[in-house]
Amino acid sequence: MQEQKPKFGFTPFAETWNGRLAMLGFVIGLATEWITGQNILQQIGLM
């Protein structure tokens, strides 16, 4: 009988992609701040 792998939750595959997308989002956020010259709070009108 084969071991069933979970289809959701904290699987290595899901965590790998979560980390990759988090790094991509962080770099996009830094690039946006650098291009506009404003931080995120200024961009959305809270400062």
PDB file of N, H, CA, C and O in Angstrom:
ATOM      1  N   MET A   1       0.845  -1.183   0.000  1.00  0.00           N
ATOM      2  CA  MET A   1       0.000   0.000   0.000  1.00  0.00           C
ATOM      3  C   MET A   1       0.894   1.251   0.000  1.00  0.00           C
ATOM      4  O   MET A   1       1.835   1.350   0.787  1.00  0.00           O
ATOM      5  N   GLN A   2       0.585   2.199  -0.891  1.00  0.00           N
ATOM      6  H   GLN A   2      -0.180   2.119  -1.530  1.00  0.00           H
ATOM      7  CA  GLN A   2       1.373   3.422  -0.985  1.00  0.00           C
ATOM      8  C   GLN A   2       0.955   4.421   0.084  1.00  0.00           C
ATOM      9  O   GLN A   2      -0.203   4.484   0.497  1.00  0.00           O
ATOM     10  N   GLU A   3       1.953   5.205   0.518  1.00  0.00           N
ATOM     11  H   GLU A   3       2.893   5.153   0.182  1.00  0.00           H
ATOM     12  CA  GLU A   3       1.676   6.258   1.485  1.00  0.00           C
ATOM     13  C   GLU A   3       1.005   7.425   0.776  1.00  0.00           C
ATOM     14  O   GLU A   3       1.471   7.873  -0.272  1.00  0.00           O
ATOM     15  N   GLN A   4      -0.080   7.911   1.344  1.00  0.00           N
ATOM     16  H   GLN A   4      -0.459   7.546   2.194  1.00  0.00           H
ATOM     17  CA  GLN A   4      -0.797   9.046   0.773  1.00  0.00           C
ATOM     18  C   GLN A   4      -0.074  10.339   1.105  1.00  0.00           C
ATOM     19  O   GLN A   4       0.287  10.573   2.259  1.00  0.00           O
ATOM     20  N   LYS A   5       0.141  11.180   0.102  1.00  0.00           N
ATOM     21  H   LYS A   5      -0.152  10.990  -0.836  1.00  0.00           H
ATOM     22  CA  LYS A   5       0.754  12.480   0.333  1.00  0.00           C
ATOM     23  C   LYS A   5      -0.352  13.501   0.541  1.00  0.00           C
ATOM     24  O   LYS A   5      -1.391  13.432  -0.115  1.00  0.00           O
ATOM     25  N   PRO A   6      -0.139  14.457   1.457  1.00  0.00           N
ATOM     26  CA  PRO A   6      -1.169  15.461   1.677  1.00  0.00           C
ATOM     27  C   PRO A   6      -1.338  16.357   0.441  1.00  0.00           C
ATOM     28  O   PRO A   6      -0.367  16.663  -0.251  1.00  0.00           O
ATOM     29  N   LYS A   7      -2.565  16.765   0.181  1.00  0.00           N
ATOM     30  H   LYS A   7      -3.354  16.517   0.744  1.00  0.00           H
ATOM     31  CA  LYS A   7      -2.839  17.597  -0.976  1.00  0.00           C
ATOM     32  C   LYS A   7      -2.803  19.087  -0.626  1.00  0.00           C
ATOM     33  O   LYS A   7      -2.828  19.933  -1.519  1.00  0.00           O
ATOM     34  N   PHE A   8      -2.747  19.406   0.648  1.00  0.00           N
ATOM     35  H   PHE A   8      -2.728  18.719   1.374  1.00  0.00           H
ATOM     36  CA  PHE A   8      -2.676  20.798   1.069  1.00  0.00           C
ATOM     37  C   PHE A   8      -1.934  20.880   2.390  1.00  0.00           C
ATOM     38  O   PHE A   8      -1.663  19.862   3.027  1.00  0.00           O
ATOM     39  N   GLY A   9      -1.607  22.106   2.798  1.00  0.00           N
ATOM     40  H   GLY A   9      -1.827  22.933   2.280  1.00  0.00           H
ATOM     41  CA  GLY A   9      -0.909  22.289   4.069  1.00  0.00           C
ATOM     42  C   GLY A   9       0.559  22.576   3.863  1.00  0.00           C
ATOM     43  O   GLY A   9       0.971  23.034   2.797  1.00  0.00           O
ATOM     44  N   PHE A  10       1.343  22.307   4.886  1.00  0.00           N
ATOM     45  H   PHE A  10       1.008  21.936   5.751  1.00  0.00           H
ATOM     46  CA  PHE A  10       2.760  22.628   4.882  1.00  0.00           C
ATOM     47  C   PHE A  10       3.580  21.517   4.239  1.00  0.00           C
ATOM     48  O   PHE A  10       4.298  20.782   4.917  1.00  0.00           O
ATOM     49  N   THR A  11       3.461  21.408   2.930  1.00  0.00           N
ATOM     50  H   THR A  11       2.878  22.005   2.378  1.00  0.00           H
ATOM     51  CA  THR A  11       4.254  20.421   2.203  1.00  0.00           C
ATOM     52  C   THR A  11       5.527  21.104   1.705  1.00  0.00           C
ATOM     53  O   THR A  11       5.531  22.320   1.515  1.00  0.00           O
ATOM     54  N   PRO A  12       6.590  20.361   1.493  1.00  0.00           N
ATOM     55  CA  PRO A  12       7.822  20.969   0.974  1.00  0.00           C
ATOM     56  C   PRO A  12       7.607  21.712  -0.346  1.00  0.00           C
ATOM     57  O   PRO A  12       8.179  22.781  -0.558  1.00  0.00           O
ATOM     58  N   PHE A  13       6.787  21.149  -1.229  1.00  0.00           N
ATOM     59  H   PHE A  13       6.323  20.280  -1.057  1.00  0.00           H
ATOM     60  CA  PHE A  13       6.512  21.803  -2.510  1.00  0.00           C
ATOM     61  C   PHE A  13       5.832  23.147  -2.303  1.00  0.00           C
ATOM     62  O   PHE A  13       6.232  24.140  -2.911  1.00  0.00           O
ATOM     63  N   ALA A  14       4.816  23.193  -1.458  1.00  0.00           N
ATOM     64  H   ALA A  14       4.492  22.386  -0.964  1.00  0.00           H
ATOM     65  CA  ALA A  14       4.090  24.437  -1.209  1.00  0.00           C
ATOM     66  C   ALA A  14       4.987  25.474  -0.540  1.00  0.00           C
ATOM     67  O   ALA A  14       4.932  26.655  -0.882  1.00  0.00           O
ATOM     68  N   GLU A  15       5.802  25.044   0.399  1.00  0.00           N
ATOM     69  H   GLU A  15       5.847  24.085   0.676  1.00  0.00           H
ATOM     70  CA  GLU A  15       6.675  25.984   1.109  1.00  0.00           C
ATOM     71  C   GLU A  15       7.772  26.526   0.201  1.00  0.00           C
ATOM     72  O   GLU A  15       8.172  27.682   0.341  1.00  0.00           O
ATOM     73  N   THR A  16       8.261  25.715  -0.722  1.00  0.00           N
ATOM     74  H   THR A  16       7.937  24.776  -0.836  1.00  0.00           H
ATOM     75  CA  THR A  16       9.264  26.188  -1.678  1.00  0.00           C
ATOM     76  C   THR A  16       8.679  27.300  -2.537  1.00  0.00           C
ATOM     77  O   THR A  16       9.304  28.346  -2.711  1.00  0.00           O
ATOM     78  N   TRP A  17       7.478  27.079  -3.075  1.00  0.00           N
ATOM     79  H   TRP A  17       6.970  26.229  -2.933  1.00  0.00           H
ATOM     80  CA  TRP A  17       6.851  28.107  -3.913  1.00  0.00           C
ATOM     81  C   TRP A  17       6.442  29.327  -3.108  1.00  0.00           C
ATOM     82  O   TRP A  17       6.511  30.448  -3.611  1.00  0.00           O
ATOM     83  N   ASN A  18       6.020  29.131  -1.881  1.00  0.00           N
ATOM     84  H   ASN A  18       5.964  28.220  -1.472  1.00  0.00           H
ATOM     85  CA  ASN A  18       5.675  30.257  -1.022  1.00  0.00           C
ATOM     86  C   ASN A  18       6.900  31.141  -0.801  1.00  0.00           C
ATOM     87  O   ASN A  18       6.796  32.366  -0.869  1.00  0.00           O
ATOM     88  N   GLY A  19       8.035  30.546  -0.544  1.00  0.00           N
ATOM     89  H   GLY A  19       8.119  29.552  -0.489  1.00  0.00           H
ATOM     90  CA  GLY A  19       9.264  31.309  -0.353  1.00  0.00           C
ATOM     91  C   GLY A  19       9.695  32.038  -1.607  1.00  0.00           C
ATOM     92  O   GLY A  19      10.116  33.193  -1.544  1.00  0.00           O
ATOM     93  N   ARG A  20       9.594  31.374  -2.742  1.00  0.00           N
ATOM     94  H   ARG A  20       9.252  30.436  -2.793  1.00  0.00           H
ATOM     95  CA  ARG A  20       9.975  32.006  -4.010  1.00  0.00           C
ATOM     96  C   ARG A  20       9.087  33.208  -4.310  1.00  0.00           C
ATOM     97  O   ARG A  20       9.581  34.264  -4.705  1.00  0.00           O
ATOM     98  N   LEU A  21       7.786  33.052  -4.126  1.00  0.00           N
ATOM     99  H   LEU A  21       7.384  32.194  -3.805  1.00  0.00           H
ATOM    100  CA  LEU A  21       6.870  34.152  -4.410  1.00  0.00           C
ATOM    101  C   LEU A  21       7.032  35.292  -3.411  1.00  0.00           C
ATOM    102  O   LEU A  21       6.863  36.457  -3.773  1.00  0.00           O
ATOM    103  N   ALA A  22       7.357  34.973  -2.161  1.00  0.00           N
ATOM    104  H   ALA A  22       7.495  34.027  -1.867  1.00  0.00           H
ATOM    105  CA  ALA A  22       7.611  36.021  -1.172  1.00  0.00           C
ATOM    106  C   ALA A  22       8.852  36.830  -1.552  1.00  0.00           C
ATOM    107  O   ALA A  22       8.852  38.055  -1.436  1.00  0.00           O
ATOM    108  N   MET A  23       9.903  36.155  -2.004  1.00  0.00           N
ATOM    109  H   MET A  23       9.904  35.159  -2.099  1.00  0.00           H
ATOM    110  CA  MET A  23      11.120  36.865  -2.437  1.00  0.00           C
ATOM    111  C   MET A  23      10.831  37.738  -3.651  1.00  0.00           C
ATOM    112  O   MET A  23      11.323  38.863  -3.740  1.00  0.00           O
ATOM    113  N   LEU A  24      10.044  37.230  -4.578  1.00  0.00           N
ATOM    114  H   LEU A  24       9.644  36.316  -4.506  1.00  0.00           H
ATOM    115  CA  LEU A  24       9.682  38.000  -5.763  1.00  0.00           C
ATOM    116  C   LEU A  24       8.872  39.237  -5.375  1.00  0.00           C
ATOM    117  O   LEU A  24       9.119  40.325  -5.896  1.00  0.00           O
ATOM    118  N   GLY A  25       7.920  39.082  -4.475  1.00  0.00           N
ATOM    119  H   GLY A  25       7.720  38.199  -4.052  1.00  0.00           H
ATOM    120  CA  GLY A  25       7.125  40.219  -4.014  1.00  0.00           C
ATOM    121  C   GLY A  25       7.965  41.266  -3.311  1.00  0.00           C
ATOM    122  O   GLY A  25       7.736  42.463  -3.480  1.00  0.00           O
ATOM    123  N   PHE A  26       8.931  40.829  -2.526  1.00  0.00           N
ATOM    124  H   PHE A  26       9.117  39.857  -2.388  1.00  0.00           H
ATOM    125  CA  PHE A  26       9.806  41.755  -1.822  1.00  0.00           C
ATOM    126  C   PHE A  26      10.645  42.561  -2.808  1.00  0.00           C
ATOM    127  O   PHE A  26      10.796  43.772  -2.650  1.00  0.00           O
ATOM    128  N   VAL A  27      11.188  41.898  -3.819  1.00  0.00           N
ATOM    129  H   VAL A  27      11.065  40.914  -3.948  1.00  0.00           H
ATOM    130  CA  VAL A  27      12.003  42.589  -4.822  1.00  0.00           C
ATOM    131  C   VAL A  27      11.138  43.561  -5.632  1.00  0.00           C
ATOM    132  O   VAL A  27      11.583  44.669  -5.933  1.00  0.00           O
ATOM    133  N   ILE A  28       9.934  43.173  -5.983  1.00  0.00           N
ATOM    134  H   ILE A  28       9.573  42.273  -5.738  1.00  0.00           H
ATOM    135  CA  ILE A  28       9.032  44.067  -6.711  1.00  0.00           C
ATOM    136  C   ILE A  28       8.686  45.283  -5.855  1.00  0.00           C
ATOM    137  O   ILE A  28       8.626  46.402  -6.364  1.00  0.00           O
ATOM    138  N   GLY A  29       8.460  45.069  -4.562  1.00  0.00           N
ATOM    139  H   GLY A  29       8.509  44.159  -4.149  1.00  0.00           H
ATOM    140  CA  GLY A  29       8.180  46.186  -3.662  1.00  0.00           C
ATOM    141  C   GLY A  29       9.341  47.155  -3.568  1.00  0.00           C
ATOM    142  O   GLY A  29       9.139  48.369  -3.599  1.00  0.00           O
ATOM    143  N   LEU A  30      10.556  46.633  -3.455  1.00  0.00           N
ATOM    144  H   LEU A  30      10.719  45.647  -3.430  1.00  0.00           H
ATOM    145  CA  LEU A  30      11.739  47.506  -3.412  1.00  0.00           C
ATOM    146  C   LEU A  30      11.919  48.269  -4.719  1.00  0.00           C
ATOM    147  O   LEU A  30      12.246  49.456  -4.708  1.00  0.00           O
ATOM    148  N   ALA A  31      11.708  47.599  -5.832  1.00  0.00           N
ATOM    149  H   ALA A  31      11.442  46.635  -5.841  1.00  0.00           H
ATOM    150  CA  ALA A  31      11.847  48.252  -7.135  1.00  0.00           C
ATOM    151  C   ALA A  31      10.803  49.350  -7.303  1.00  0.00           C
ATOM    152  O   ALA A  31      11.106  50.416  -7.840  1.00  0.00           O
ATOM    153  N   THR A  32       9.586  49.102  -6.852  1.00  0.00           N
ATOM    154  H   THR A  32       9.340  48.236  -6.415  1.00  0.00           H
ATOM    155  CA  THR A  32       8.527  50.104  -6.947  1.00  0.00           C
ATOM    156  C   THR A  32       8.868  51.327  -6.110  1.00  0.00           C
ATOM    157  O   THR A  32       8.664  52.457  -6.554  1.00  0.00           O
ATOM    158  N   GLU A  33       9.383  51.117  -4.906  1.00  0.00           N
ATOM    159  H   GLU A  33       9.548  50.200  -4.545  1.00  0.00           H
ATOM    160  CA  GLU A  33       9.794  52.247  -4.079  1.00  0.00           C
ATOM    161  C   GLU A  33      10.928  53.019  -4.731  1.00  0.00           C
ATOM    162  O   GLU A  33      10.940  54.249  -4.689  1.00  0.00           O
ATOM    163  N   TRP A  34      11.872  52.326  -5.328  1.00  0.00           N
ATOM    164  H   TRP A  34      11.862  51.327  -5.363  1.00  0.00           H
ATOM    165  CA  TRP A  34      13.015  52.984  -5.955  1.00  0.00           C
ATOM    166  C   TRP A  34      12.569  53.790  -7.183  1.00  0.00           C
ATOM    167  O   TRP A  34      13.038  54.908  -7.395  1.00  0.00           O
ATOM    168  N   ILE A  35      11.667  53.223  -7.986  1.00  0.00           N
ATOM    169  H   ILE A  35      11.286  52.315  -7.814  1.00  0.00           H
ATOM    170  CA  ILE A  35      11.205  53.894  -9.207  1.00  0.00           C
ATOM    171  C   ILE A  35      10.344  55.112  -8.878  1.00  0.00           C
ATOM    172  O   ILE A  35      10.506  56.163  -9.498  1.00  0.00           O
ATOM    173  N   THR A  36       9.431  54.988  -7.915  1.00  0.00           N
ATOM    174  H   THR A  36       9.299  54.134  -7.411  1.00  0.00           H
ATOM    175  CA  THR A  36       8.513  56.085  -7.614  1.00  0.00           C
ATOM    176  C   THR A  36       9.104  57.091  -6.633  1.00  0.00           C
ATOM    177  O   THR A  36       8.680  58.247  -6.611  1.00  0.00           O
ATOM    178  N   GLY A  37      10.063  56.680  -5.832  1.00  0.00           N
ATOM    179  H   GLY A  37      10.407  55.741  -5.850  1.00  0.00           H
ATOM    180  CA  GLY A  37      10.625  57.568  -4.821  1.00  0.00           C
ATOM    181  C   GLY A  37       9.736  57.713  -3.601  1.00  0.00           C
ATOM    182  O   GLY A  37       9.977  58.578  -2.759  1.00  0.00           O
ATOM    183  N   GLN A  38       8.713  56.879  -3.494  1.00  0.00           N
ATOM    184  H   GLN A  38       8.518  56.176  -4.178  1.00  0.00           H
ATOM    185  CA  GLN A  38       7.787  56.920  -2.358  1.00  0.00           C
ATOM    186  C   GLN A  38       7.728  55.542  -1.715  1.00  0.00           C
ATOM    187  O   GLN A  38       7.852  54.519  -2.388  1.00  0.00           O
ATOM    188  N   ASN A  39       7.533  55.533  -0.384  1.00  0.00           N
ATOM    189  H   ASN A  39       7.433  56.364   0.163  1.00  0.00           H
ATOM    190  CA  ASN A  39       7.364  54.236   0.260  1.00  0.00           C
ATOM    191  C   ASN A  39       5.923  53.765   0.092  1.00  0.00           C
ATOM    192  O   ASN A  39       5.084  54.493  -0.440  1.00  0.00           O
ATOM    193  N   ILE A  40       5.642  52.560   0.541  1.00  0.00           N
ATOM    194  H   ILE A  40       6.323  51.969   0.973  1.00  0.00           H
ATOM    195  CA  ILE A  40       4.326  51.966   0.312  1.00  0.00           C
ATOM    196  C   ILE A  40       3.208  52.770   0.976  1.00  0.00           C
ATOM    197  O   ILE A  40       2.120  52.896   0.415  1.00  0.00           O
ATOM    198  N   LEU A  41       3.467  53.309   2.155  1.00  0.00           N
ATOM    199  H   LEU A  41       4.351  53.207   2.611  1.00  0.00           H
ATOM    200  CA  LEU A  41       2.435  54.095   2.827  1.00  0.00           C
ATOM    201  C   LEU A  41       2.125  55.381   2.080  1.00  0.00           C
ATOM    202  O   LEU A  41       0.973  55.812   2.040  1.00  0.00           O
ATOM    203  N   GLN A  42       3.131  55.993   1.494  1.00  0.00           N
ATOM    204  H   GLN A  42       4.067  55.643   1.527  1.00  0.00           H
ATOM    205  CA  GLN A  42       2.905  57.193   0.686  1.00  0.00           C
ATOM    206  C   GLN A  42       2.154  56.834  -0.597  1.00  0.00           C
ATOM    207  O   GLN A  42       1.300  57.597  -1.048  1.00  0.00           O
ATOM    208  N   GLN A  43       2.457  55.713  -1.170  1.00  0.00           N
ATOM    209  H   GLN A  43       3.150  55.093  -0.804  1.00  0.00           H
ATOM    210  CA  GLN A  43       1.808  55.310  -2.425  1.00  0.00           C
ATOM    211  C   GLN A  43       0.320  55.069  -2.240  1.00  0.00           C
ATOM    212  O   GLN A  43      -0.468  55.360  -3.140  1.00  0.00           O
ATOM    213  N   ILE A  44      -0.079  54.541  -1.088  1.00  0.00           N
ATOM    214  H   ILE A  44       0.561  54.304  -0.357  1.00  0.00           H
ATOM    215  CA  ILE A  44      -1.504  54.274  -0.887  1.00  0.00           C
ATOM    216  C   ILE A  44      -2.209  55.391  -0.129  1.00  0.00           C
ATOM    217  O   ILE A  44      -3.388  55.269   0.206  1.00  0.00           O
ATOM    218  N   GLY A  45      -1.480  56.501   0.149  1.00  0.00           N
ATOM    219  H   GLY A  45      -0.523  56.600  -0.123  1.00  0.00           H
ATOM    220  CA  GLY A  45      -2.098  57.689   0.712  1.00  0.00           C
ATOM    221  C   GLY A  45      -2.249  57.719   2.219  1.00  0.00           C
ATOM    222  O   GLY A  45      -3.074  58.474   2.733  1.00  0.00           O
ATOM    223  N   LEU A  46      -1.484  56.928   2.937  1.00  0.00           N
ATOM    224  H   LEU A  46      -0.814  56.315   2.519  1.00  0.00           H
ATOM    225  CA  LEU A  46      -1.589  56.943   4.396  1.00  0.00           C
ATOM    226  C   LEU A  46      -0.566  57.871   5.059  1.00  0.00           C
ATOM    227  O   LEU A  46      -0.617  58.090   6.269  1.00  0.00           O
ATOM    228  N   MET A  47       0.353  58.409   4.273  1.00  0.00           N
ATOM    229  H   MET A  47       0.394  58.230   3.290  1.00  0.00           H
ATOM    230  CA  MET A  47       1.337  59.357   4.817  1.00  0.00           C
ATOM    231  C   MET A  47       1.401  60.581   3.931  1.00  0.00           C
ATOM    232  O   MET A  47       2.167  61.504   4.207  1.00  0.00           O
TER     233      MET A  47
END
